[in-house]
């Protein structure tokens, strides 16, 4: 019972960590695409593709974290 409480407390910080990583990746993408200012369409498309991919992986990652914690609590 004691361990279950501690495991349950890991869920929120783990999901917050994913949010922080995504925010940092978004900042890095923005900085990198700013170097492509001479090619606005290429910059926009590159940023769109990368951002979409990161958002998809964010959802999958959060689902896996929730699943892992739920399995540990079972």
JOQUIFEN-V550882 format. One record per backbone hydrogen bond with DSSP energy under -1.0 kcal/mol. CO is the residue of the C=O (numbers start at 1). NH is the residue of the N-H. E is the energy in kcal/mol with one decimal. If there is no record, write none. Layout:
co	nh	e
CO	NH	E
CO	NH	E
//
This chain:
co	nh	e
1	5	-1.6
2	6	-1.6
3	7	-2.6
4	8	-2.5
5	9	-1.5
7	10	-1.4
10	14	-2.0
11	15	-2.2
12	16	-2.2
13	17	-2.1
14	18	-1.7
15	19	-1.9
16	20	-2.3
17	21	-2.3
18	22	-2.4
19	23	-2.3
20	24	-2.2
21	25	-2.6
22	26	-2.4
23	27	-2.0
24	28	-2.3
25	29	-2.6
26	30	-2.3
27	31	-2.4
28	32	-2.6
29	33	-2.8
30	34	-1.4
33	36	-1.6
34	37	-1.0
36	39	-2.1
39	43	-2.7
40	44	-2.6
41	45	-2.5
42	46	-2.6
43	47	-2.5
44	48	-2.4
45	49	-2.6
46	50	-2.4
47	51	-2.5
48	52	-2.4
49	53	-2.2
50	54	-2.6
51	55	-2.5
52	56	-2.2
53	57	-2.4
54	58	-2.1
55	59	-1.9
56	60	-1.9
57	61	-2.7
58	62	-2.6
59	63	-2.4
60	64	-2.2
61	65	-2.4
62	66	-2.5
63	67	-2.4
64	68	-2.7
65	69	-2.5
66	70	-2.6
67	71	-2.4
68	72	-2.2
69	73	-1.8
70	74	-1.0
//
